[in-house]
Amino acid sequence: MPAAKTDRPAPSPPATGPRVTSQSFLTDKLANELFIAVVGPGGSGAGQAAKILKEFLETQAVGGGTYEVHILKASDEIKAWARINGKDLSPVAGRKTLDSVVHMQNLGDEMRLSFRDNAAVARAVMARIRAKRAAASGRPEGEIDGKPRAYIIDSLRHPAEAHLLRRVYQDAFTLVGVVCDDGVRHGRLVRELFDFNDRGRLENRERVTAFMVRDADAPESHGQHVV
C-alpha cells in the first residue's frame, strides 16, 4: 500500500551561526546600571561576597568601558538614621563585639518600626544610590548619564527590602544569597566577636547561638528575617 501523501513541510535544518556560550550570553545582558543586593546570615561572609562581586564587575567591559562599582552598607544607613534621631551609637564605636552587633540589630528594628515600613532601610539605601549617581555624573538626582555603574548593597536583613528593590529596579536588580553551614558560622562568630580568653566560655557560645536565631527569623514582623 503506497504511503499517504502529506502537505506538511519538511523539517527545517538546524539553525547555523556563531555558538552562544554562557559567557557571551551574560555579556549581552549587561546593563549600564546594575543593582545587586547580598543577603546572608551573620557569619556567612556576605561582606566578603560583596567585595568579590565588586572586583569581578570592575573587570567587565560594557559600552566601551568598565563598571564603576559602589558598595553601600545597609548598616551605614541605620547609623545615619540613629544619629539624626539621637540614638546611642557608643556601643558600635569601637571594636566589633557581640554587644555591638546586637545593638545594631536593635537599631535596625527601631528604624523599621519608626517608619512602620519593613523596607525602611532599603529606602534609605536607594536615596544614597541616587545621591552617589548625582555626585559621580554631575547631574541632578534621578538623571542617568549612561556610564556603566553597579551598586552592591551589603546586606539585606528583611524580605520587604528585597521586594522593594526588585519592584523599583526590576530586571536590573539581582539578589545574591550567601550560604554557610551553621556550625562554621557559629565558630566564625565566636572567633570574631570575642577575645581569645572568652571564646571557650559556654555563656558566650550560647549568646552567639541566640544571636544567630534572632538574625535568621526574629519573632517581631519588623525584626530581622534573613532565612
N, C-alpha and C positions, 0 to 999 in steps of 0.2 A: 504494500500500500504506500503510495507516494506521500512524502511529508507535507503537512499542511503549510500553505503559504502564510506569511505574516507581513504586516506593514510596519512592524517595529523597526526603527533604525538600528543599524549595527552599533555595538557599544563603542564609545569614543576611546581613542588611545589615551594612555596616561599622559597627564599634562607634563610638559618638559619645561625646564627653566632652571635658574640657579637654586641650589639646595638651601632651604631655610633652616639655619641652625638656631638653637636656643639663644645663643649669644646675639645673633643678628636680630632675632625676634625681639629681645629685650631692648636692643639699641633702637629699634624702630619705635618702641613705646615710650622712650624717654621724652619727658615734657620739659618745658622751660622752668617750671616750678614744681617741686615735689614736696610733699608734707608727709613725714614719717614719724609715727609715734611708737615708742618702745614701751612694752609693758612686761613686767616680770616681778615675782615676789621678792621680798627682801633677801639679799644674799645670793641672788641668781646670776648677777653680773650684768644687769640691764645697762648700767653706766658704761661698762666696757664695751657692750654691744653697740651703744650709740657712737663711741669713738671709732670702732671698726667700720661702721657704716659711713662715717664721715671720711675716713681715709679712703674707702673704696670709691665713694661718689666723686671725690676730688680728682680721681684718675679717669673719670668717664667723659669722653668727648661728646658734646652735643651743641648743635648750632654754631660750629666753628670755634667753640671754646670749651671750658670745663666748668663744672659746678662750683659755685660759691656756696659753701656749706656752713650753716649756723646750728649749733646745739643749744637748745633752750631747755633749761631745767625747770620743771614744774615747781620744785621746792623754792626756787628764787621768787616765783610769783606769790607763793604762800607767805614768804618772809616779807615781801613788799606790802602785801595786804596787812600783815601783822604790825609793821611799822606805822602805817597810816592809821591804824586803829588802836595804837597804844598798847599792843600786846607785849608780853615779856619775851625777849629774844635772848636773854643772857644764857639760858641752858644750851643754846646752839652756837654760842660764840667761840668756843674753844674746840678741843679735840672731840671727834665723833665718838659718842658713847651710847649705850642703850638708853640712858635717860634723855639724851639729846634727840635720838630718832623717835622715841615715844612722844617727846614734846612736839616734834614736827607732825606726827600723826594727829595729835590733839588740835594743833593749829589748822591743819587741813580740814578736819571735821568741823571746826568752828567756822571756817571760811565758807564751806558749802552750806552749813546751817544758816549763817547770817544772810546769805543771798537767797535762801530757800531754793537753791539750784545745785543739784549734784554735779553739774558741769561747770561750776563757777571757776575752777582752776583752769580748765581748758579755755574758757572765755578770756581769761587774763593772758594766757599764752598766745591766743590769736591776736589780741591787741598788741602784744610785744612783737609778733611777727610783722604786723602792719608797720609798726614804728621802725623796725630794723630794715624792712624793704625801703621805706621812705628815706632813711638815712643813707642807705647804700646807693640808691638810684638818684637821689637829689630831687625826687618828685613828691607831690603831695601823697598822703596816705591813701591807699586804695588804687593808685595808678601803678601799672606794671611797665617796666622799661624793656622787657624782653630778654634780659640777661638770665642765663640758667642759674637758678638758686634752689637749694634744698634746705629745708628746715626740719631738724630732728628733735623731737620732743622727748626728753628724759625726765621722768617716765610717768605714765598714767597710773592712777590708783582707783579709778571708778569707771564702770561701764558707760555711764552717761557721758563721760568725756570723749570716749571713742565714738559714740553715736553722734555727738555734735560735730566733731571734726570730720567724720565721713559725710554728713549731710552738707556741710559747708564746702569742703574741698573735693568731694565726690571722687572721680577716678584718679585724681592727683594724690589722693590720700592712701597710705599703706600703714597697716598696723602690724608690728613685728613683736611676736611673743617670745620671751626667753624662758626656757625650761631648764630646771636643775633639780636633781634629787634632793629630797627633804633633808636627808642626813648630811649631805655635802653642804647644803645651805646653812644648816644649824652649826656645823663645825666652823664654817667660814665666819658666821656672825659672832660666835663666841670669841674667835681669834681677833676679829676686827674691833669689837666693841668693849673688850675688857683687857686690862693689863695682864701680863703673864701670870702673876701670882693669884689672880682672881678667876682665871679661866676654868679651873677644875672644880670650883665650888658648885655644889648641887643647886643652891639657891639661884645662882646666876644662870645656870643652864636651863632651869625651869622658867626663869624670866624670859629668856630668849624664845623658848617654846611658846609662851603666852603671846609674845610679840608677833611671832610667825602666824599664829592662829588669827589674831586680830587683823594683821596685814592681808591675809588671804580672804577673810569674809567676816567683817565686823558685824555685830548684831544690829547696829543702827543703819537705817537706809542711807544716811549721809556719811557713814563711815567708809573705810577702805574696803573694796571688793575686787581683789586682783585676780582671783581664780573663780 
